[in-house]
Amino acid sequence: MFHPLRVSEVERLTDDSVAVTFAVPPELREAFRHTPGQHLAMRRMSTGGEEIRRTYSICSPAAAPGEDTVLRVGIRLVDGGEFSTYALKELAVGDTVEVMEPMGRFVLAPRPGHFAAIVGGSGITPVLSIAATLLAREPESRFCLIRSDRTAASTMFLDEVADLKDRYPDRFQLVTVLSREEQQTGLPSGRLDEERLTGLLPVLLAVDDVDGWFLCGPFGLVQGAERALQGLGVRRNHIHQEIFHVDDGSSTARRPLPGEAAHATLTATLDGRSGSWPVQEGESLLETVLRSRSDAPYACKGGVCGTCRAFLVSGEVRMDRNYALESEETESGYVLACQSHPMTAEVELDFDR
């Protein structure tokens, strides 16, 4: 469900990024109380009358019981991005934005342990919330942040990360790599690819002692980091990832692949109501539902955010791609409706599970 929230602050972080804070009214504070690492889906109408939805991660620490909810997101300009362009060039204090309640499973509830993150660019956004909340609430925790940015001037949340380093010098380890600029101290410039991470990580920390790894940022960085960690013997269930900026492919018509059902019927349950509809050629199961149920949950349509997650009750589907669900979720029967296509004549999804 979307709620109109008033913008209370727009802070310029870099030339191409801002942090936007929303005022949460008392009656919605519980609805917008987030777990560190979650994101918000937002929507607006374009000048052409098309609905635009985008997801942005929450960067503010999670509120403890009894505290007021602070809702702040980081937004970086994407080439040709209608919502990010609007946010950077037009959005102002006092404006109202339609915002969905927090979602996402790239999360860490505070607990004792040693945790680490490898992030690139705006991938710092959810990890900032994770690290700040963990260190503030759990004195028996440690956090190592390895971040990659193009230049110092393009680095988001410099002050917030520096504050964590000052407040928790014995529990917060920061490693910064710039890909296009030399630093006076620290690591040499260059990309953090699989080969470099394989050699670097064992030098920085005891890889086997880390209780959870959080990878966030561009596709290449996240995939390279995952391969490096698996090569170093890290178990798959200790690696959590979130990928940014994957093209949703919506501008290109999709042709059915071999094995997909030519004439299929989808039955779906959403908010306690069920319906059945024919699946049109080439469309995803989410698109099938949206033709009759405009309230079907989605944000990115690119297999990234996980907003459209549904349980496959019966039938078989093929997902074009999946950057949002953990292997445990897919093995338990969950799929991304925006990426799923029917392989059998009858398919049933449950969005309520």
Helices and strands as residue ranges (DSSP letters): E 2-14, E 17-23, G 26-28, E 39-45, E 51-57, E 71-76, H 82-89, E 96-100, E 113-120, G 121-123, H 124-137, E 141-149, H 158-167, E 172-178, H 194-204, G 207-209, E 212-217, H 219-231, G 236-238, E 239-243, E 264-270, E 273-279, H 285-290, E 309-314, E 317-319, H 327-331, E 334-336, G 337-339, E 340-342, E 346-350
